[in-house]
Amino acid sequence: MDLQELKNTIESGESEKVEFKTSFNDAVIETLVAFSNCKGGSVFIGVDDNATIKGIQVGKETIAKWINEIKNKTTPSIFADVTLHTVEEKTVVVISVIDYPIKPVSFKGKYYSRKAKSNHLMDIGEIANEHLKTLNSSWDNFPDPYHTIVDISIEKVNIFLNKSGFQSKVGLTPIESLVKLEMLRDGSLTLGAYLLFVKDFCLISDVQVGRFKSPTTIIDSVSLNSDLFTEVEEIMAFIKKHLMVEYIITGNPARTERFDYPIEAIREIVINMVVHRDYRDSSASIVKIFDDRIEFYNPGKLYGGITITDLLSGNYSSKTRNKLIARAFKEVGLIERYGSGIMRIQKICHEYGVKEPFFEEWMQGFRVVLFKEEISKIKNDLQNDLQNDLQNDLEEILSEREKIILEEIKQNPKITQNELSQIIGISPKNIRIYIKKLKDKGFLKRIGADKGGYWSINERKDYE
């Protein structure tokens, strides 16, 4: 919006898509929600109800604070476009939102729509109707309001069409194929198609990958902002660069590589990150590689009411957040079937012999932790810990003399108390005292009569 267009809009006054405010407050966010639930619109901060330009003071962090407040007070989060203008030597801030793809949007749990020059509180029926309109679609199916066909790479489209086999089947041009696949709708590029085939830098596909020596020490990192197919390959390349690998001689001409993590599980996690991410969230996807684990974080919690318990048991009906993106990955064979990713990751880790991965909803997203520790090592460590704990416990509850008595009895279960007295060098009376203590502690039991019987050591309390 240039200066003359701005002045003309202000002079025309408030409307279905324009509102004036002298300051930023909750009423501004309420109006942005109403615009989002209708046809979009703009709030002019620094203009009063009479279309008089008052101006507003804007500090260094003001705009960032406003954007964050709008995001945090709306559900789903609104990401507004904010511009600053100087009119009559006064600052006017214009906050604009689009007709939101997924409706309805709420502010503090309430839903508003725009009617004429005012905001209208929606009733239950209106809320339900707006929701039903979007049930059969998803965010990535909607037109991208900021990008067109010139922002995507036709070369990348051709690569996708060749891999999927679609182009050879129908004999269409790349653009015609995108229309057929509903990636171009009514002449507009969809949000999903933009993410899949973006030509250059893509702000909303931001992925941060790093190799950490400690939670705060990074020794290598990369920022990725490209199309989704390329990001999968670049994430995998960075991770593999930082993995340990051993070469196993099998008798075949080629050596077998074994990485310290199962590569197929990593690839499955990365693909799930890219496909199921909530791209409406401004946060980046993050991969952190540590010495003993790899952490994957993705914006967007589990979708469709699924819980972690459902996810791990496989007892759920899969609902896809990004239907167009998921379908594209399936067409080129990167997804076998919807909803099977987590089960595949668990199965791969189990067969690879590494510790079971960890899944959780964390912050406003979803996190997976993959461990490189092998199950056999875990078992050995547990056995060693158990033996050490047992030895420590025995050292606390058995005296040296009691250990000697148990050792003699173990060598000769029919040994008498008098014989123990002579071997150890203490009186028979003291031997009887130690025998009673060992019985009370559960280490020793007499089987049969005093004459002709024998001693039995409790194997569960074996001190060796």
VOROKOL-19921 format. One record per residue (C-alpha): x negated, y, z; residue in three letters. Coordinates in steps of 0.5 Angstrom, whole numbers, plus 500, padded with zeros to 3 digits. Each point is the difference from the previous one (the first is absolute). Layout:
VOROKOL-19921
+-----+-----+-----+------+
:  px :  py :  pz : code :
+-----+-----+-----+------+
:   X :   Y :   Z :  ALA :
...
+-----+-----+-----+------+
END
This chain:
VOROKOL-19921
+-----+-----+-----+------+
:  px :  py :  pz : code :
+-----+-----+-----+------+
: 500 : 500 : 500 :  MET :
: 497 : 507 : 498 :  ASP :
: 501 : 506 : 503 :  LEU :
: 506 : 503 : 496 :  GLN :
: 503 : 493 : 500 :  GLU :
: 499 : 500 : 508 :  LEU :
: 503 : 508 : 500 :  LYS :
: 506 : 497 : 495 :  ASN :
: 502 : 495 : 505 :  THR :
: 500 : 504 : 506 :  ILE :
: 504 : 505 : 497 :  GLU :
: 505 : 495 : 498 :  SER :
: 501 : 498 : 507 :  GLY :
: 502 : 494 : 504 :  GLU :
: 503 : 494 : 496 :  SER :
: 501 : 492 : 500 :  GLU :
: 492 : 500 : 499 :  LYS :
: 497 : 506 : 503 :  VAL :
: 500 : 502 : 507 :  GLU :
: 497 : 506 : 504 :  PHE :
: 497 : 500 : 507 :  LYS :
: 496 : 505 : 504 :  THR :
: 496 : 495 : 503 :  SER :
: 498 : 493 : 501 :  PHE :
: 505 : 496 : 504 :  ASN :
: 504 : 493 : 501 :  ASP :
: 505 : 504 : 495 :  ALA :
: 495 : 500 : 495 :  VAL :
: 499 : 492 : 500 :  ILE :
: 508 : 499 : 501 :  GLU :
: 501 : 504 : 493 :  THR :
: 494 : 496 : 497 :  LEU :
: 503 : 493 : 502 :  VAL :
: 507 : 503 : 497 :  ALA :
: 496 : 502 : 493 :  PHE :
: 497 : 493 : 500 :  SER :
: 507 : 496 : 501 :  ASN :
: 502 : 504 : 494 :  CYS :
: 497 : 504 : 494 :  LYS :
: 493 : 502 : 503 :  GLY :
: 499 : 507 : 502 :  GLY :
: 496 : 506 : 503 :  SER :
: 499 : 504 : 507 :  VAL :
: 497 : 506 : 499 :  PHE :
: 497 : 502 : 507 :  ILE :
: 499 : 508 : 501 :  GLY :
: 507 : 502 : 497 :  VAL :
: 506 : 502 : 504 :  ASP :
: 507 : 498 : 498 :  ASP :
: 501 : 507 : 496 :  ASN :
: 494 : 498 : 495 :  ALA :
: 496 : 505 : 504 :  THR :
: 492 : 498 : 500 :  ILE :
: 498 : 500 : 507 :  LYS :
: 494 : 496 : 499 :  GLY :
: 496 : 495 : 505 :  ILE :
: 494 : 499 : 503 :  GLN :
: 496 : 494 : 498 :  VAL :
: 494 : 497 : 504 :  GLY :
: 495 : 495 : 498 :  LYS :
: 503 : 494 : 502 :  GLU :
: 507 : 503 : 500 :  THR :
: 502 : 496 : 493 :  ILE :
: 497 : 494 : 502 :  ALA :
: 504 : 500 : 507 :  LYS :
: 507 : 501 : 496 :  TRP :
: 499 : 495 : 495 :  ILE :
: 498 : 495 : 506 :  ASN :
: 506 : 502 : 504 :  GLU :
: 505 : 499 : 494 :  ILE :
: 497 : 493 : 499 :  LYS :
: 500 : 498 : 507 :  ASN :
: 508 : 503 : 501 :  LYS :
: 503 : 496 : 494 :  THR :
: 501 : 493 : 498 :  THR :
: 498 : 498 : 495 :  PRO :
: 494 : 505 : 501 :  SER :
: 501 : 506 : 495 :  ILE :
: 494 : 502 : 497 :  PHE :
: 501 : 507 : 498 :  ALA :
: 497 : 505 : 495 :  ASP :
: 497 : 506 : 503 :  VAL :
: 498 : 507 : 496 :  THR :
: 498 : 507 : 502 :  LEU :
: 502 : 506 : 497 :  HIS :
: 498 : 507 : 501 :  THR :
: 506 : 505 : 498 :  VAL :
: 500 : 507 : 502 :  GLU :
: 493 : 499 : 504 :  GLU :
: 504 : 495 : 504 :  LYS :
: 499 : 492 : 501 :  THR :
: 506 : 496 : 498 :  VAL :
: 500 : 492 : 501 :  VAL :
: 504 : 496 : 495 :  VAL :
: 501 : 493 : 502 :  ILE :
: 503 : 495 : 495 :  SER :
: 503 : 493 : 500 :  VAL :
: 502 : 496 : 495 :  ILE :
: 507 : 496 : 499 :  ASP :
: 497 : 494 : 505 :  TYR :
: 500 : 493 : 496 :  PRO :
: 502 : 496 : 506 :  ILE :
: 506 : 503 : 504 :  LYS :
: 503 : 502 : 505 :  PRO :
: 494 : 504 : 503 :  VAL :
: 501 : 502 : 508 :  SER :
: 498 : 506 : 504 :  PHE :
: 500 : 498 : 508 :  LYS :
: 505 : 494 : 498 :  GLY :
: 505 : 504 : 496 :  LYS :
: 501 : 501 : 493 :  TYR :
: 502 : 506 : 496 :  TYR :
: 502 : 502 : 493 :  SER :
: 500 : 506 : 496 :  ARG :
: 506 : 503 : 498 :  LYS :
: 500 : 507 : 497 :  ALA :
: 496 : 505 : 504 :  LYS :
: 500 : 496 : 507 :  SER :
: 498 : 493 : 503 :  ASN :
: 506 : 495 : 501 :  HIS :
: 499 : 494 : 506 :  LEU :
: 502 : 494 : 496 :  MET :
: 505 : 495 : 503 :  ASP :
: 499 : 492 : 500 :  ILE :
: 504 : 499 : 494 :  GLY :
: 495 : 505 : 496 :  GLU :
: 494 : 497 : 503 :  ILE :
: 502 : 493 : 498 :  ALA :
: 501 : 502 : 493 :  ASN :
: 493 : 503 : 499 :  GLU :
: 497 : 494 : 503 :  HIS :
: 504 : 496 : 495 :  LEU :
: 498 : 504 : 494 :  LYS :
: 492 : 498 : 502 :  THR :
: 501 : 492 : 502 :  LEU :
: 499 : 497 : 493 :  ASN :
: 494 : 505 : 499 :  SER :
: 494 : 502 : 503 :  SER :
: 495 : 506 : 501 :  TRP :
: 495 : 498 : 494 :  ASP :
: 506 : 499 : 495 :  ASN :
: 502 : 507 : 501 :  PHE :
: 497 : 506 : 495 :  PRO :
: 494 : 503 : 502 :  ASP :
: 502 : 508 : 500 :  PRO :
: 492 : 502 : 500 :  TYR :
: 497 : 496 : 494 :  HIS :
: 502 : 498 : 493 :  THR :
: 498 : 495 : 495 :  ILE :
: 493 : 504 : 499 :  VAL :
: 498 : 498 : 507 :  ASP :
: 499 : 493 : 498 :  ILE :
: 495 : 496 : 496 :  SER :
: 503 : 496 : 494 :  ILE :
: 494 : 496 : 500 :  GLU :
: 502 : 498 : 507 :  LYS :
: 507 : 498 : 498 :  VAL :
: 497 : 496 : 494 :  ASN :
: 496 : 496 : 505 :  ILE :
: 506 : 499 : 504 :  PHE :
: 504 : 498 : 494 :  LEU :
: 495 : 495 : 497 :  ASN :
: 499 : 497 : 507 :  LYS :
: 507 : 499 : 501 :  SER :
: 501 : 497 : 493 :  GLY :
: 506 : 505 : 500 :  PHE :
: 498 : 504 : 494 :  GLN :
: 498 : 494 : 495 :  SER :
: 507 : 497 : 502 :  LYS :
: 505 : 506 : 498 :  VAL :
: 495 : 504 : 495 :  GLY :
: 501 : 507 : 503 :  LEU :
: 496 : 506 : 500 :  THR :
: 497 : 501 : 507 :  PRO :
: 505 : 506 : 502 :  ILE :
: 506 : 496 : 497 :  GLU :
: 497 : 494 : 505 :  SER :
: 500 : 505 : 506 :  LEU :
: 508 : 502 : 498 :  VAL :
: 501 : 492 : 499 :  LYS :
: 497 : 499 : 507 :  LEU :
: 504 : 506 : 503 :  GLU :
: 493 : 503 : 502 :  MET :
: 503 : 506 : 496 :  LEU :
: 507 : 502 : 501 :  ARG :
: 504 : 505 : 496 :  ASP :
: 493 : 503 : 498 :  GLY :
: 497 : 501 : 507 :  SER :
: 494 : 496 : 503 :  LEU :
: 502 : 496 : 506 :  THR :
: 496 : 501 : 506 :  LEU :
: 498 : 492 : 500 :  GLY :
: 497 : 501 : 493 :  ALA :
: 496 : 506 : 502 :  TYR :
: 497 : 496 : 505 :  LEU :
: 499 : 494 : 496 :  LEU :
: 497 : 504 : 494 :  PHE :
: 497 : 507 : 502 :  VAL :
: 495 : 502 : 496 :  LYS :
: 496 : 504 : 504 :  ASP :
: 500 : 502 : 508 :  PHE :
: 506 : 498 : 504 :  CYS :
: 501 : 503 : 506 :  LEU :
: 505 : 495 : 503 :  ILE :
: 496 : 494 : 499 :  SER :
: 495 : 502 : 505 :  ASP :
: 496 : 494 : 503 :  VAL :
: 494 : 501 : 504 :  GLN :
: 495 : 494 : 501 :  VAL :
: 494 : 500 : 505 :  GLY :
: 495 : 495 : 503 :  ARG :
: 499 : 501 : 507 :  PHE :
: 495 : 498 : 505 :  LYS :
: 504 : 503 : 506 :  SER :
: 507 : 503 : 500 :  PRO :
: 497 : 507 : 499 :  THR :
: 494 : 498 : 496 :  THR :
: 501 : 500 : 492 :  ILE :
: 494 : 497 : 496 :  ILE :
: 503 : 500 : 493 :  ASP :
: 507 : 503 : 498 :  SER :
: 504 : 501 : 493 :  VAL :
: 507 : 504 : 499 :  SER :
: 504 : 497 : 495 :  LEU :
: 506 : 504 : 496 :  ASN :
: 501 : 497 : 494 :  SER :
: 505 : 495 : 497 :  ASP :
: 503 : 494 : 504 :  LEU :
: 497 : 495 : 496 :  PHE :
: 493 : 503 : 500 :  THR :
: 500 : 501 : 507 :  GLU :
: 501 : 493 : 501 :  VAL :
: 494 : 498 : 497 :  GLU :
: 496 : 506 : 503 :  GLU :
: 502 : 498 : 507 :  ILE :
: 498 : 493 : 498 :  MET :
: 493 : 502 : 497 :  ALA :
: 498 : 504 : 506 :  PHE :
: 502 : 495 : 505 :  ILE :
: 497 : 494 : 497 :  LYS :
: 493 : 505 : 500 :  LYS :
: 500 : 500 : 507 :  HIS :
: 502 : 492 : 501 :  LEU :
: 495 : 495 : 502 :  MET :
: 499 : 494 : 495 :  VAL :
: 497 : 493 : 501 :  GLU :
: 499 : 496 : 494 :  TYR :
: 502 : 493 : 500 :  ILE :
: 496 : 494 : 496 :  ILE :
: 506 : 495 : 498 :  THR :
: 496 : 496 : 495 :  GLY :
: 504 : 504 : 494 :  ASN :
: 495 : 504 : 496 :  PRO :
: 503 : 507 : 503 :  ALA :
: 499 : 502 : 507 :  ARG :
: 507 : 501 : 504 :  THR :
: 500 : 507 : 504 :  GLU :
: 503 : 500 : 507 :  ARG :
: 502 : 507 : 502 :  PHE :
: 500 : 501 : 508 :  ASP :
: 508 : 502 : 498 :  TYR :
: 505 : 496 : 496 :  PRO :
: 500 : 505 : 493 :  ILE :
: 506 : 497 : 498 :  GLU :
: 503 : 503 : 507 :  ALA :
: 497 : 506 : 499 :  ILE :
: 503 : 501 : 493 :  ARG :
: 507 : 498 : 503 :  GLU :
: 500 : 505 : 505 :  ILE :
: 497 : 506 : 495 :  VAL :
: 506 : 498 : 495 :  ILE :
: 505 : 501 : 506 :  ASN :
: 497 : 506 : 502 :  MET :
: 501 : 503 : 493 :  VAL :
: 506 : 497 : 498 :  VAL :
: 504 : 501 : 507 :  HIS :
: 497 : 507 : 502 :  ARG :
: 505 : 506 : 502 :  ASP :
: 497 : 505 : 495 :  TYR :
: 505 : 505 : 503 :  ARG :
: 496 : 500 : 506 :  ASP :
: 494 : 505 : 499 :  SER :
: 495 : 496 : 504 :  SER :
: 495 : 496 : 496 :  ALA :
: 499 : 492 : 500 :  SER :
: 494 : 498 : 504 :  ILE :
: 495 : 494 : 500 :  VAL :
: 494 : 500 : 506 :  LYS :
: 495 : 495 : 499 :  ILE :
: 497 : 498 : 507 :  PHE :
: 494 : 495 : 501 :  ASP :
: 506 : 495 : 503 :  ASP :
: 506 : 502 : 496 :  ARG :
: 504 : 504 : 495 :  ILE :
: 505 : 504 : 502 :  GLU :
: 506 : 502 : 495 :  PHE :
: 505 : 506 : 501 :  TYR :
: 505 : 502 : 496 :  ASN :
: 505 : 506 : 500 :  PRO :
: 507 : 497 : 501 :  GLY :
: 503 : 495 : 505 :  LYS :
: 503 : 493 : 498 :  LEU :
: 506 : 502 : 495 :  TYR :
: 507 : 497 : 501 :  GLY :
: 501 : 499 : 507 :  GLY :
: 495 : 494 : 500 :  ILE :
: 496 : 499 : 507 :  THR :
: 493 : 497 : 501 :  ILE :
: 503 : 494 : 502 :  THR :
: 504 : 499 : 494 :  ASP :
: 494 : 502 : 496 :  LEU :
: 496 : 494 : 503 :  LEU :
: 505 : 495 : 500 :  SER :
: 502 : 501 : 493 :  GLY :
: 507 : 500 : 502 :  ASN :
: 503 : 507 : 496 :  TYR :
: 502 : 502 : 494 :  SER :
: 495 : 504 : 496 :  SER :
: 502 : 507 : 499 :  LYS :
: 495 : 504 : 496 :  THR :
: 499 : 508 : 501 :  ARG :
: 497 : 501 : 493 :  ASN :
: 504 : 496 : 495 :  LYS :
: 497 : 503 : 494 :  LEU :
: 493 : 499 : 502 :  ILE :
: 501 : 493 : 503 :  ALA :
: 503 : 498 : 493 :  ARG :
: 494 : 503 : 497 :  ALA :
: 495 : 496 : 504 :  PHE :
: 504 : 494 : 499 :  LYS :
: 500 : 500 : 492 :  GLU :
: 493 : 500 : 500 :  VAL :
: 499 : 494 : 505 :  GLY :
: 497 : 504 : 506 :  LEU :
: 507 : 498 : 504 :  ILE :
: 502 : 493 : 500 :  GLU :
: 507 : 501 : 503 :  ARG :
: 503 : 505 : 505 :  TYR :
: 499 : 499 : 507 :  GLY :
: 495 : 495 : 500 :  SER :
: 494 : 504 : 501 :  GLY :
: 499 : 500 : 508 :  ILE :
: 501 : 492 : 500 :  MET :
: 495 : 499 : 494 :  ARG :
: 495 : 505 : 504 :  ILE :
: 501 : 495 : 506 :  GLN :
: 499 : 494 : 496 :  LYS :
: 494 : 502 : 497 :  ILE :
: 497 : 502 : 507 :  CYS :
: 502 : 493 : 503 :  HIS :
: 497 : 496 : 494 :  GLU :
: 493 : 505 : 500 :  TYR :
: 499 : 498 : 507 :  GLY :
: 500 : 507 : 503 :  VAL :
: 504 : 503 : 506 :  LYS :
: 508 : 502 : 498 :  GLU :
: 501 : 507 : 498 :  PRO :
: 503 : 505 : 504 :  PHE :
: 506 : 504 : 498 :  PHE :
: 504 : 506 : 503 :  GLU :
: 504 : 506 : 499 :  GLU :
: 495 : 506 : 503 :  TRP :
: 501 : 507 : 500 :  MET :
: 505 : 501 : 494 :  GLN :
: 497 : 495 : 496 :  GLY :
: 498 : 493 : 499 :  PHE :
: 493 : 497 : 502 :  ARG :
: 497 : 493 : 499 :  VAL :
: 494 : 498 : 503 :  VAL :
: 496 : 494 : 496 :  LEU :
: 494 : 497 : 504 :  PHE :
: 494 : 496 : 498 :  LYS :
: 499 : 496 : 506 :  GLU :
: 501 : 492 : 498 :  GLU :
: 505 : 496 : 504 :  ILE :
: 494 : 495 : 501 :  SER :
: 496 : 505 : 504 :  LYS :
: 506 : 502 : 504 :  ILE :
: 501 : 493 : 502 :  LYS :
: 493 : 499 : 502 :  ASN :
: 500 : 507 : 504 :  ASP :
: 506 : 498 : 503 :  LEU :
: 497 : 493 : 502 :  GLN :
: 494 : 504 : 503 :  ASN :
: 504 : 505 : 504 :  ASP :
: 504 : 494 : 503 :  LEU :
: 494 : 496 : 502 :  GLN :
: 496 : 507 : 503 :  ASN :
: 507 : 502 : 503 :  ASP :
: 500 : 493 : 503 :  LEU :
: 493 : 500 : 502 :  GLN :
: 501 : 507 : 504 :  ASN :
: 506 : 497 : 503 :  ASP :
: 496 : 494 : 503 :  LEU :
: 495 : 504 : 502 :  GLU :
: 504 : 504 : 504 :  GLU :
: 504 : 494 : 503 :  ILE :
: 495 : 495 : 501 :  LEU :
: 494 : 500 : 504 :  SER :
: 493 : 497 : 498 :  GLU :
: 501 : 494 : 505 :  ARG :
: 507 : 499 : 497 :  GLU :
: 497 : 499 : 493 :  LYS :
: 495 : 495 : 503 :  ILE :
: 505 : 496 : 503 :  ILE :
: 504 : 500 : 494 :  LEU :
: 494 : 498 : 495 :  GLU :
: 499 : 494 : 505 :  GLU :
: 507 : 498 : 500 :  ILE :
: 500 : 501 : 492 :  LYS :
: 494 : 495 : 500 :  GLN :
: 503 : 495 : 504 :  ASN :
: 507 : 501 : 502 :  PRO :
: 500 : 494 : 505 :  LYS :
: 495 : 504 : 504 :  ILE :
: 501 : 500 : 508 :  THR :
: 500 : 506 : 504 :  GLN :
: 494 : 497 : 504 :  ASN :
: 496 : 499 : 494 :  GLU :
: 502 : 507 : 498 :  LEU :
: 497 : 502 : 507 :  SER :
: 494 : 497 : 499 :  GLN :
: 499 : 502 : 492 :  ILE :
: 501 : 507 : 502 :  ILE :
: 497 : 501 : 507 :  GLY :
: 506 : 502 : 504 :  ILE :
: 504 : 497 : 505 :  SER :
: 506 : 495 : 499 :  PRO :
: 505 : 505 : 503 :  LYS :
: 498 : 506 : 496 :  ASN :
: 501 : 495 : 494 :  ILE :
: 507 : 499 : 502 :  ARG :
: 501 : 508 : 500 :  ILE :
: 497 : 501 : 493 :  TYR :
: 504 : 494 : 497 :  ILE :
: 507 : 503 : 504 :  LYS :
: 498 : 507 : 496 :  LYS :
: 499 : 497 : 494 :  LEU :
: 507 : 496 : 500 :  LYS :
: 503 : 506 : 502 :  ASP :
: 498 : 504 : 494 :  LYS :
: 502 : 494 : 496 :  GLY :
: 493 : 498 : 497 :  PHE :
: 500 : 493 : 504 :  LEU :
: 505 : 495 : 501 :  LYS :
: 500 : 493 : 504 :  ARG :
: 502 : 494 : 496 :  ILE :
: 502 : 494 : 504 :  GLY :
: 498 : 498 : 507 :  ALA :
: 494 : 503 : 504 :  ASP :
: 496 : 493 : 499 :  LYS :
: 501 : 497 : 492 :  GLY :
: 502 : 507 : 498 :  GLY :
: 497 : 505 : 496 :  TYR :
: 500 : 508 : 498 :  TRP :
: 503 : 503 : 495 :  SER :
: 498 : 507 : 497 :  ILE :
: 505 : 505 : 497 :  ASN :
: 498 : 501 : 493 :  GLU :
: 504 : 506 : 499 :  ARG :
: 495 : 503 : 506 :  LYS :
: 494 : 497 : 497 :  ASP :
: 494 : 505 : 502 :  TYR :
: 496 : 498 : 494 :  GLU :
+-----+-----+-----+------+
END
